[in-house]
Amino acid sequence: MSIVPLIKVTLYGPSAEKNVTLDGLQQLGCLHLNDLRSGTATAINVAAPNSEARDALQYLQDSPMRRRPVMRKVDVDLQQIVKEAIDLRDRSRALYEESEQLRKWIADLEPWGNFELPAWAREGPLRFWFYVVPLHHMDQVRATNLAWKIAARDNRFAYVVVVAGDQPANMPVDPTPLDPRSLSKLRTRLLQVESELEEIDYRRIGLTLYTEKLRDSLDEADDRAARERAALVTFEQSQVFAVQGWAPLARRSELVRFAADHNLALTSATPSSHEAPPTLLENPPALRGGEEMVRFYKTPGYSTWDPSVTVFLSFALFFAMIISDAGYGLVLGLILFAIWNRLSGSGLRGVLVALVIATVLYGMLVGTYFGVTPPSSSWLSTMHVLDAHDQRLMMLIAIGIGVAHVSGANLLAAWQRRHSLMTLSSIGWSCMVLGGFSALLGTMFARPAMFRGGIAAVVLGGLLVLLFSSRGTLSLAPKRLFARFLDGLKELAESSKAFGDVLSYLRLFALGLAAIKLAEVFNGLATSAFASRGVWVLLGIVILLIGHTINFAMGIMSGVVHGLRLNVIEFFNWSLHEEGDQFQAFAKHAQR
């Protein structure tokens, strides 16, 4: 639950041992290489693109059905497998698009019947024009002096054929383009396409035998590319080479043993103030999903802090408040149970477990189960302690969460800046946010002392922001004081942003209440249908299924989008002022 401390390690040895050393370091897999030739300590991209083979592997892995992979020792022509997989993918896409188009043409042609126009009717002096005319516009057709005939009719349209040399200008609608092939030919071609698609699916399933071999081949190619890149960034002169990189402090003893075993000289040093080491996050497996969410948006700087756990927990809370239904939480749990094995080794599993638990617990607190509140005689009512319909209470809770999130972010920023006077600026922002909330509570609940204390905190916080937002050292020189004052005024202009960020958390209340109200509306419609009995009961069941499915899907989308937004925008903007590079270990990935 922290950023792993790193050391800068440099290994020296004779040039004759360079290749052996790099192979050993790649096997060790704990070094993030620096480019010694450019004289900088920047991140190196060691991946080797092989897009066609990767596309082929992804295509085979996405197959709905897969066969058990062959043993890794079996020799196969992987280039031929990649070529065949890519050909199958491209052919299946083309055939799928053709099948969709054929279905549309068949649907367009069915009302007209099974016919095929001769060439003179398509390109001659008198051509056939086909119109789908709404029935209420047929009087306009009858008023024309054109040669026309109704080929078919349904309860909405008349299918009219007009014979004319040029496109008639006085028809109520535009002509409908039809495929020149007959309906029977289109249907025959559709059967051929579907049969070919089935054959492609069978061949695709057969190729899934080689997914492991293909993955190993790609890993070996990546390892070779990484090895070649490592050779390019080492320093070599006068029969001596040097390789440098960042390594976890905990693995220093391994590197020392490695250097001794290979007769190499080794130096190590902690990062200096002007260096920017890469960031390596370390979290327990259950909380690794938070780490992945953080990295998806930005990698924290090495000298900052790891927000993974905070994001993990707050995202689960925000998601639960937006869903606001224990029943939906149980449905989400069933979905997680169904896909549990597919998520093996993924940090997403821990995130989903947290979302299920938080959603069920919060739904019990607000007492909603698919939009239904349990009766007071039920044991579930003992868990019902929050009234989601009490707008004043729920708005205060949402704003309170926003205050805690934003002020906490500023306190964390203050800790990061503890060696600088700017830490007082972050503390000032926290005081302003907390003081404003205290003043609000004092006004709402008629507590003058709370109101006055809140105003005092706002004033104190504003002074701290005004005086300590400058990056320069504190000086009594008039010019420096004036520059510091201007920096403080610019920072105080962010007050409206702080106010808006706190109010952004009202979306938790608004979306949660909207989800509850929508569920209640669907339940009310279904209850009305059930009261009518007969066929209306079936309609009521359909309303319940479709309505709650829509509400559930909208809740998940809102929970993910807004739950992440409050973390990566409102929270990160106040707590993470520095972005870093991700630690990329120079390591082997291919299995032996």
C-alpha positions as CSV (number, residue, x, y, z in Angstrom):
1,M,0.0,0.0,0.0
2,S,2.9,2.3,-0.8
3,I,5.4,3.4,-3.4
4,V,8.3,1.0,-3.3
5,P,11.6,2.7,-2.3
6,L,14.1,2.4,-5.1
7,I,17.9,2.7,-5.4
8,K,20.0,3.5,-8.4
9,V,22.3,0.6,-9.2
10,T,25.2,0.6,-11.6
11,L,27.1,-2.5,-12.6
12,Y,30.6,-2.4,-14.2
13,G,32.5,-5.2,-15.9
14,P,34.6,-6.2,-18.9
15,S,33.0,-5.9,-22.3
16,A,33.5,-9.6,-22.8
17,E,30.9,-10.3,-20.0
18,K,28.4,-7.8,-21.2
19,N,26.0,-10.3,-22.9
20,V,26.2,-12.7,-20.1
21,T,25.5,-10.0,-17.6
22,L,22.5,-8.7,-19.5
23,D,21.1,-12.2,-19.8
24,G,21.4,-12.7,-16.1
25,L,19.8,-9.3,-15.3
26,Q,16.9,-10.1,-17.5
27,Q,16.5,-13.4,-15.7
28,L,16.7,-11.6,-12.4
29,G,14.0,-9.2,-13.5
30,C,14.3,-6.5,-10.9
31,L,16.0,-3.6,-12.8
32,H,14.3,-0.7,-14.6
33,L,17.0,0.3,-17.1
34,N,18.4,3.8,-17.5
35,D,19.8,5.1,-20.8
36,L,23.5,5.8,-20.0
37,R,24.3,6.8,-23.6
38,S,22.1,9.9,-23.3
39,G,23.2,10.6,-19.8
40,T,19.6,10.6,-18.4
41,A,17.7,8.3,-16.2
42,T,14.4,8.1,-18.1
43,A,12.0,5.3,-18.7
44,I,12.7,2.9,-21.5
45,N,10.0,1.1,-23.5
46,V,11.3,-2.4,-23.9
47,A,8.2,-3.8,-25.7
48,A,8.6,-5.1,-29.2
49,P,5.5,-4.5,-31.4
50,N,4.4,-7.5,-33.4
51,S,0.9,-6.3,-34.2
52,E,-0.1,-9.0,-36.6
53,A,0.8,-11.9,-34.3
54,R,-0.9,-10.1,-31.4
55,D,-4.0,-9.6,-33.4
56,A,-4.1,-13.2,-34.3
57,L,-3.7,-14.3,-30.7
58,Q,-6.4,-11.9,-29.6
59,Y,-8.7,-13.2,-32.3
60,L,-8.2,-16.8,-31.1
61,Q,-8.6,-15.9,-27.5
62,D,-11.9,-14.2,-28.2
63,S,-13.3,-17.4,-29.7
64,P,-16.5,-18.4,-27.8
65,M,-15.3,-22.0,-27.8
66,R,-11.6,-23.1,-27.5
67,R,-9.8,-26.4,-27.5
68,R,-7.2,-27.5,-25.0
69,P,-3.8,-26.1,-26.1
70,V,-1.2,-28.5,-27.4
71,M,1.9,-29.1,-25.5
72,R,4.6,-26.4,-25.7
73,K,7.2,-28.8,-27.0
74,V,5.2,-29.6,-30.1
75,D,6.7,-28.0,-33.3
76,V,4.3,-26.0,-35.4
77,D,4.6,-23.4,-38.1
78,L,3.5,-20.3,-36.1
79,Q,3.8,-18.0,-39.1
80,Q,1.3,-20.1,-41.0
81,I,-1.0,-20.1,-38.0
82,V,-0.8,-16.3,-37.7
83,K,-1.5,-15.9,-41.4
84,E,-4.4,-18.3,-41.3
85,A,-5.9,-16.6,-38.2
86,I,-5.7,-13.2,-39.8
87,D,-7.2,-14.4,-43.0
88,L,-10.1,-16.0,-41.1
89,R,-10.6,-12.8,-39.1
90,D,-10.7,-10.6,-42.2
91,R,-12.9,-13.0,-44.2
92,S,-15.3,-13.4,-41.3
93,R,-15.7,-9.6,-40.9
94,A,-16.3,-9.2,-44.7
95,L,-18.9,-12.1,-44.6
96,Y,-20.6,-10.7,-41.5
97,E,-21.0,-7.3,-43.2
98,E,-22.3,-9.0,-46.3
99,S,-24.8,-11.0,-44.3
100,E,-26.1,-7.9,-42.6
101,Q,-26.5,-6.2,-45.9
102,L,-28.2,-9.3,-47.4
103,R,-30.7,-9.3,-44.6
104,K,-31.5,-5.7,-45.2
105,W,-32.0,-6.2,-48.9
106,I,-34.2,-9.3,-48.3
107,A,-36.3,-7.3,-45.9
108,D,-36.6,-4.4,-48.4
109,L,-37.5,-6.8,-51.3
110,E,-40.0,-9.1,-49.5
111,P,-43.0,-6.9,-49.9
112,W,-42.4,-6.7,-53.7
113,G,-42.2,-10.4,-54.3
114,N,-39.7,-12.8,-55.9
115,F,-38.6,-11.2,-59.2
116,E,-35.6,-10.1,-61.2
117,L,-35.8,-7.0,-63.4
118,P,-34.6,-7.4,-67.0
119,A,-32.0,-5.0,-68.3
120,W,-34.5,-2.8,-70.2
121,A,-36.4,-2.2,-67.0
122,R,-33.3,-1.0,-65.2
123,E,-31.5,1.0,-67.9
124,G,-33.9,1.4,-70.9
125,P,-35.9,4.3,-72.0
126,L,-38.8,3.2,-69.7
127,R,-37.6,2.2,-66.3
128,F,-39.2,0.8,-63.2
129,W,-39.3,3.0,-60.1
130,F,-40.3,1.5,-56.7
131,Y,-42.0,3.6,-54.0
132,V,-43.0,2.8,-50.4
133,V,-45.9,5.2,-50.1
134,P,-47.7,5.8,-46.8
135,L,-51.4,5.0,-47.3
136,H,-52.4,8.6,-46.4
137,H,-50.3,9.9,-49.4
138,M,-51.9,7.6,-52.0
139,D,-54.3,10.3,-53.1
140,Q,-51.3,12.3,-54.4
141,V,-50.2,9.2,-56.4
142,R,-53.7,8.8,-57.9
143,A,-53.7,12.5,-58.9
144,T,-50.6,12.0,-61.1
145,N,-50.8,11.0,-64.8
146,L,-48.1,8.4,-64.3
147,A,-48.3,4.7,-65.2
148,W,-48.3,3.0,-61.8
149,K,-49.5,-0.1,-60.0
150,I,-49.7,-1.3,-56.4
151,A,-47.7,-4.4,-56.0
152,A,-48.5,-5.0,-52.4
153,R,-50.1,-3.3,-49.4
154,D,-50.0,-3.6,-45.6
155,N,-51.6,-1.6,-42.8
156,R,-49.2,1.3,-43.2
157,F,-47.7,1.4,-46.7
158,A,-48.6,0.8,-50.3
159,Y,-45.8,-0.6,-52.5
160,V,-46.1,1.2,-55.8
161,V,-44.3,0.5,-59.1
162,V,-44.1,3.4,-61.5
163,V,-43.0,3.1,-65.2
164,A,-41.3,6.2,-66.4
165,G,-38.3,7.3,-68.4
166,D,-36.9,9.7,-65.8
167,Q,-37.5,9.8,-62.0
168,P,-41.0,11.2,-61.4
169,A,-40.9,14.6,-59.7
170,N,-44.4,14.7,-58.4
171,M,-44.3,11.6,-56.2
172,P,-44.8,12.1,-52.4
173,V,-41.7,10.1,-51.4
174,D,-38.3,9.3,-52.9
175,P,-37.9,6.0,-54.8
176,T,-36.6,3.0,-52.9
177,P,-33.4,1.4,-54.2
178,L,-33.7,-2.4,-54.5
179,D,-31.0,-5.0,-55.1
180,P,-31.1,-6.2,-58.8
181,R,-31.0,-9.8,-57.7
182,S,-34.2,-11.7,-57.1
183,L,-35.4,-12.6,-53.6
184,S,-34.6,-16.3,-54.1
185,K,-31.0,-15.5,-55.2
186,L,-30.5,-13.2,-52.1
187,R,-31.8,-15.9,-49.8
188,T,-29.5,-18.5,-51.5
189,R,-26.5,-16.2,-51.1
190,L,-27.4,-15.6,-47.4
191,L,-27.4,-19.3,-46.8
192,Q,-24.0,-19.6,-48.5
193,V,-22.6,-16.8,-46.4
194,E,-23.9,-18.3,-43.1
195,S,-22.5,-21.7,-44.1
196,E,-19.1,-20.1,-44.8
197,L,-19.2,-18.3,-41.5
198,E,-19.9,-21.5,-39.7
199,E,-16.9,-23.1,-41.5
200,I,-14.7,-20.2,-40.4
201,D,-15.9,-20.7,-36.8
202,Y,-14.9,-24.4,-36.9
203,R,-11.5,-23.5,-38.3
204,R,-11.0,-20.8,-35.7
205,I,-11.8,-23.2,-32.9
206,G,-9.3,-25.6,-34.4
207,L,-6.6,-22.9,-34.4
208,T,-7.1,-22.3,-30.7
209,L,-5.0,-25.4,-30.1
210,Y,-2.0,-23.2,-30.6
211,T,-2.8,-20.2,-28.5
212,E,-0.2,-21.1,-25.8
213,K,2.5,-21.7,-28.4
214,L,1.6,-18.3,-30.0
215,R,1.7,-16.6,-26.7
216,D,5.1,-18.1,-25.9
217,S,6.4,-17.0,-29.2
218,L,5.3,-13.5,-28.6
219,D,6.8,-13.5,-25.2
220,E,10.1,-14.7,-26.6
221,A,10.1,-12.0,-29.2
222,D,9.4,-9.4,-26.5
223,D,12.3,-10.8,-24.5
224,R,14.7,-10.7,-27.5
225,A,13.6,-7.1,-28.2
226,A,14.1,-6.1,-24.6
227,R,17.5,-7.7,-24.6
228,E,18.5,-5.9,-27.7
229,R,17.3,-2.6,-26.3
230,A,19.2,-3.2,-23.1
231,A,22.4,-3.6,-25.1
232,L,21.7,-0.3,-26.8
233,V,21.4,1.7,-23.5
234,T,24.5,0.3,-21.8
235,F,27.7,2.3,-21.8
236,E,30.8,0.7,-23.3
237,Q,34.3,2.1,-23.6
238,S,37.9,0.8,-23.5
239,Q,36.8,-2.8,-23.1
240,V,34.6,-1.9,-20.1
241,F,30.8,-1.7,-20.0
242,A,28.4,-0.2,-17.5
243,V,24.6,-0.9,-17.1
244,Q,22.5,1.2,-14.8
245,G,18.9,1.1,-13.6
246,W,16.5,1.5,-10.7
247,A,15.8,-1.5,-8.4
248,P,13.7,-2.0,-5.3
249,L,15.7,-1.4,-2.2
250,A,14.5,-4.8,-0.8
251,R,16.3,-6.6,-3.7
252,R,19.7,-4.9,-3.3
253,S,21.1,-8.1,-1.6
254,E,20.2,-10.1,-4.7
255,L,22.0,-7.7,-7.0
256,V,25.0,-7.8,-4.7
257,R,25.1,-11.6,-5.0
258,F,24.6,-11.3,-8.7
259,A,27.6,-8.9,-9.0
260,A,29.8,-11.2,-6.9
261,D,28.9,-14.3,-8.9
262,H,29.7,-12.5,-12.2
263,N,32.8,-10.7,-11.0
264,L,31.2,-7.3,-11.5
265,A,31.7,-4.0,-9.6
266,L,28.5,-2.6,-8.2
267,T,27.5,0.8,-6.8
268,S,24.2,1.8,-5.4
269,A,22.7,5.1,-4.3
270,T,19.4,6.5,-3.1
271,P,17.6,9.0,-5.4
272,S,18.9,12.6,-5.2
273,S,16.5,15.5,-5.2
274,H,17.0,16.3,-8.9
275,E,16.3,12.7,-10.1
276,A,12.9,11.3,-11.0
277,P,12.9,7.5,-10.5
278,P,10.0,5.5,-11.9
279,T,7.1,4.6,-9.7
280,L,6.5,1.0,-8.5
281,L,3.3,0.5,-6.6
282,E,2.9,-2.4,-4.2
283,N,-0.5,-3.5,-2.9
284,P,-2.0,-6.7,-1.6
285,P,-3.7,-8.8,-4.3
286,A,-7.2,-8.0,-2.9
287,L,-6.6,-4.3,-3.3
288,R,-4.6,-4.4,-6.6
289,G,-7.7,-3.3,-8.5
290,G,-7.3,0.2,-7.0
291,E,-3.7,0.2,-8.2
292,E,-4.9,-0.5,-11.7
293,M,-7.6,2.2,-11.6
294,V,-4.9,4.7,-10.5
295,R,-2.5,3.8,-13.2
296,F,-5.3,3.9,-15.8
297,Y,-5.5,7.7,-15.2
298,K,-2.0,8.7,-14.1
299,T,1.1,7.2,-12.4
300,P,1.9,9.0,-9.2
301,G,5.3,10.6,-9.0
302,Y,8.0,8.7,-7.0
303,S,8.1,11.4,-4.3
304,T,4.3,11.5,-3.9
305,W,2.1,8.8,-2.4
306,D,0.1,5.8,-3.4
307,P,-3.6,6.6,-3.6
308,S,-4.6,3.0,-4.6
309,V,-6.4,2.1,-1.3
310,T,-8.1,5.4,-1.0
311,V,-9.4,5.2,-4.6
312,F,-10.4,1.5,-4.1
313,L,-12.5,2.2,-1.0
314,S,-14.0,5.5,-2.1
315,F,-15.0,4.1,-5.5
316,A,-16.8,1.3,-3.9
317,L,-18.7,3.7,-1.6
318,F,-19.6,6.1,-4.5
319,F,-20.8,3.2,-6.7
320,A,-22.9,1.8,-3.9
321,M,-24.5,5.3,-3.2
322,I,-25.4,5.7,-6.9
323,I,-26.9,2.2,-7.2
324,S,-28.8,2.6,-3.8
325,D,-30.4,-0.9,-3.9
326,A,-29.5,-4.1,-2.1
327,G,-31.3,-6.2,-4.6
328,Y,-29.3,-4.8,-7.5
329,G,-26.2,-5.5,-5.4
330,L,-27.2,-9.2,-5.1
331,V,-27.7,-9.4,-8.9
332,L,-24.3,-7.9,-9.3
333,G,-23.0,-10.6,-6.9
334,L,-24.6,-13.4,-9.1
335,I,-22.9,-11.9,-12.2
336,L,-19.6,-11.9,-10.4
337,F,-20.1,-15.5,-9.3
338,A,-20.8,-16.5,-13.0
339,I,-17.6,-14.9,-14.3
340,W,-15.4,-15.6,-11.2
341,N,-13.1,-18.0,-12.9
342,R,-12.6,-15.8,-15.9
343,L,-11.3,-13.0,-13.6
344,S,-8.5,-15.2,-12.2
345,G,-5.4,-13.3,-11.6
346,S,-7.1,-9.9,-12.4
347,G,-7.3,-7.0,-10.0
348,L,-10.9,-6.5,-11.3
349,R,-12.0,-9.5,-9.1
350,G,-11.2,-7.6,-5.9
351,V,-12.9,-4.4,-7.2
352,L,-16.1,-6.3,-8.0
353,V,-16.1,-8.0,-4.6
354,A,-15.9,-4.6,-2.9
355,L,-18.6,-3.2,-5.1
356,V,-21.0,-6.1,-4.3
357,I,-20.4,-5.8,-0.6
358,A,-20.7,-2.0,-0.5
359,T,-23.8,-2.0,-2.7
360,V,-25.6,-4.6,-0.6
361,L,-24.7,-3.0,2.7
362,Y,-25.6,0.6,1.5
363,G,-28.9,-0.7,0.0
364,M,-29.8,-2.3,3.3
365,L,-29.0,1.0,5.1
366,V,-31.4,3.0,2.8
367,G,-33.9,0.0,2.9
368,T,-34.4,-0.6,-0.8
369,Y,-34.7,-4.0,-2.4
370,F,-35.6,-3.7,-6.1
371,G,-37.3,-0.4,-5.2
372,V,-39.3,-2.0,-2.4
373,T,-38.9,-1.0,1.3
374,P,-39.3,-4.0,3.7
375,P,-42.1,-3.8,6.2
376,S,-41.4,-2.5,9.8
377,S,-42.0,-6.0,11.1
378,S,-39.2,-7.5,9.0
379,W,-35.7,-8.0,10.5
380,L,-34.4,-6.1,7.4
381,S,-36.0,-2.9,8.8
382,T,-33.6,-2.9,11.6
383,M,-30.8,-2.1,9.1
384,H,-32.9,0.7,7.5
385,V,-31.3,3.7,9.2
386,L,-31.2,6.2,6.3
387,D,-34.2,7.7,4.6
388,A,-33.2,8.1,0.9
389,H,-36.2,10.3,0.4
390,D,-35.1,12.8,3.0
391,Q,-33.5,15.2,0.6
392,R,-32.0,17.5,3.3
393,L,-30.3,14.6,5.1
394,M,-29.0,12.9,1.9
395,M,-27.7,16.2,0.5
396,L,-25.8,16.8,3.7
397,I,-24.3,13.4,3.6
398,A,-23.2,13.8,0.0
399,I,-21.7,17.2,0.7
400,G,-20.1,15.9,3.8
401,I,-18.4,13.1,1.8
402,G,-17.2,15.7,-0.7
403,V,-15.8,17.8,2.1
404,A,-14.0,14.8,3.6
405,H,-12.7,13.8,0.2
406,V,-11.4,17.2,-0.9
407,S,-10.1,18.3,2.6
408,G,-8.4,14.9,3.0
409,A,-6.8,15.3,-0.4
410,N,-5.4,18.6,0.6
411,L,-4.0,17.2,3.9
412,L,-2.3,14.5,1.9
413,A,-0.9,17.1,-0.3
414,A,0.3,19.0,2.8
415,W,2.2,15.9,3.9
416,Q,3.9,15.6,0.6
417,R,4.9,19.3,0.8
418,R,6.0,19.0,4.5
419,H,9.5,20.1,3.7
420,S,8.2,23.3,2.0
421,L,6.2,26.3,3.2
422,M,3.6,25.4,0.6
423,T,2.4,22.7,3.0
424,L,0.6,25.6,4.8
425,S,-1.2,26.4,1.6
426,S,-2.6,22.9,1.4
427,I,-3.6,23.1,5.0
428,G,-5.3,26.4,4.3
429,W,-7.4,24.8,1.6
430,S,-8.4,22.1,4.0
431,C,-9.4,24.7,6.6
432,M,-11.5,26.6,4.0
433,V,-13.4,23.5,2.9
434,L,-14.0,22.3,6.5
435,G,-14.8,25.8,7.7
436,G,-17.3,26.3,4.9
437,F,-19.1,23.1,5.8
438,S,-19.1,24.0,9.5
439,A,-20.7,27.4,8.7
440,L,-23.3,25.6,6.6
441,L,-24.2,23.2,9.4
442,G,-24.3,26.1,11.9
443,T,-26.7,28.0,9.7
444,M,-29.0,25.0,9.1
445,F,-29.1,23.8,12.7
446,A,-29.1,27.3,14.3
447,R,-25.7,26.8,16.0
448,P,-24.0,30.2,16.1
449,A,-20.8,28.9,17.7
450,M,-20.4,26.4,14.9
451,F,-21.1,29.1,12.3
452,R,-18.6,31.5,13.8
453,G,-15.9,28.8,14.1
454,G,-16.5,27.9,10.5
455,I,-16.1,31.5,9.3
456,A,-12.9,31.8,11.4
457,A,-11.5,28.6,9.7
458,V,-12.4,30.0,6.3
459,V,-10.6,33.3,7.0
460,L,-7.6,31.5,8.5
461,G,-7.4,29.1,5.6
462,G,-7.7,32.0,3.1
463,L,-4.7,33.8,4.8
464,L,-2.6,30.6,4.6
465,V,-3.4,30.2,0.9
466,L,-2.7,33.9,0.2
467,L,0.7,33.9,2.0
468,F,2.1,30.4,1.3
469,S,1.1,29.5,-2.2
470,S,4.4,30.8,-3.7
471,R,7.1,28.3,-4.6
472,G,9.9,30.7,-3.6
473,T,11.5,31.0,-0.3
474,L,10.1,33.4,2.3
475,S,11.7,36.8,2.1
476,L,10.8,40.2,3.4
477,A,12.1,42.0,0.3
478,P,9.3,44.1,-1.1
479,K,9.5,42.6,-4.6
480,R,9.5,39.1,-3.2
481,L,6.6,39.9,-0.9
482,F,4.6,41.4,-3.8
483,A,5.3,38.4,-6.0
484,R,4.2,36.1,-3.2
485,F,1.0,38.1,-2.7
486,L,0.2,37.9,-6.4
487,D,0.8,34.1,-6.4
488,G,-1.6,33.9,-3.4
489,L,-4.3,35.9,-5.2
490,K,-4.0,33.6,-8.2
491,E,-4.4,30.6,-5.9
492,L,-7.3,32.1,-4.1
493,A,-9.1,32.4,-7.4
494,E,-9.4,28.6,-7.2
495,S,-12.0,29.1,-4.4
496,S,-14.8,28.7,-6.8
497,K,-13.2,25.5,-8.1
498,A,-13.0,24.1,-4.5
499,F,-16.7,25.1,-4.0
500,G,-17.7,23.4,-7.3
501,D,-15.7,20.3,-6.5
502,V,-17.4,19.8,-3.2
503,L,-20.8,20.3,-4.7
504,S,-19.9,17.8,-7.4
505,Y,-20.5,15.1,-4.8
506,L,-24.2,16.0,-4.8
507,R,-24.4,13.7,-7.9
508,L,-24.2,10.8,-5.4
509,F,-27.5,11.9,-3.8
510,A,-29.1,12.8,-7.1
511,L,-28.3,9.6,-9.0
512,G,-29.1,7.4,-6.0
513,L,-32.5,9.0,-5.5
514,A,-33.2,8.8,-9.3
515,A,-32.4,5.1,-9.3
516,I,-34.8,4.5,-6.3
517,K,-37.6,6.6,-7.9
518,L,-37.2,4.9,-11.2
519,A,-37.4,1.4,-9.5
520,E,-40.6,2.6,-7.7
521,V,-42.2,3.8,-10.9
522,F,-41.6,0.4,-12.6
523,N,-43.0,-1.4,-9.5
524,G,-46.1,0.9,-9.5
525,L,-46.7,0.2,-13.2
526,A,-46.4,-3.6,-12.7
527,T,-48.6,-3.5,-9.6
528,S,-51.3,-1.7,-11.6
529,A,-51.0,-4.4,-14.3
530,F,-51.2,-7.2,-11.7
531,A,-54.4,-5.7,-10.3
532,S,-56.1,-6.0,-13.7
533,R,-55.3,-9.8,-13.8
534,G,-55.6,-11.9,-16.9
535,V,-53.1,-11.1,-19.6
536,W,-52.1,-8.0,-17.7
537,V,-50.2,-10.1,-15.3
538,L,-47.9,-11.1,-18.1
539,L,-47.5,-7.5,-19.0
540,G,-46.7,-6.7,-15.4
541,I,-43.9,-9.3,-15.4
542,V,-42.5,-7.9,-18.6
543,I,-42.5,-4.4,-17.1
544,L,-40.7,-5.6,-14.0
545,L,-38.0,-7.4,-16.0
546,I,-37.4,-4.7,-18.6
547,G,-37.7,-1.8,-16.2
548,H,-35.4,-3.1,-13.6
549,T,-32.9,-4.3,-16.2
550,I,-32.8,-0.8,-17.7
551,N,-32.4,0.8,-14.2
552,F,-29.7,-1.7,-13.2
553,A,-27.7,-1.1,-16.4
554,M,-28.0,2.7,-16.1
555,G,-26.9,2.4,-12.4
556,I,-23.8,0.4,-13.3
557,M,-22.9,2.9,-16.0
558,S,-23.5,5.9,-13.7
559,G,-21.7,4.2,-10.8
560,V,-18.6,3.5,-12.9
561,V,-18.4,6.8,-14.7
562,H,-19.2,9.1,-11.8
563,G,-17.5,7.0,-9.2
564,L,-14.2,7.2,-11.1
565,R,-14.7,10.8,-12.0
566,L,-14.9,12.0,-8.4
567,N,-11.6,10.2,-7.7
568,V,-9.6,11.1,-10.8
569,I,-10.7,14.6,-11.2
570,E,-11.9,16.1,-7.9
571,F,-9.6,14.1,-5.6
572,F,-6.5,13.8,-7.8
573,N,-6.5,17.5,-8.7
574,W,-6.1,18.4,-5.0
575,S,-3.8,15.5,-3.8
576,L,-1.5,14.5,-6.7
577,H,0.5,17.4,-8.1
578,E,3.2,15.3,-9.8
579,E,3.0,12.5,-12.4
580,G,5.7,9.9,-12.7
581,D,6.8,7.1,-15.0
582,Q,5.7,3.5,-14.4
583,F,8.4,1.1,-13.3
584,Q,9.1,-1.4,-16.1
585,A,11.3,-4.3,-15.1
586,F,13.9,-5.6,-17.5
587,A,12.7,-9.2,-17.2
588,K,11.9,-12.4,-19.1
589,H,8.3,-13.2,-19.8
590,A,8.5,-16.4,-21.8
591,Q,8.0,-19.6,-20.0
592,R,10.7,-22.2,-20.4
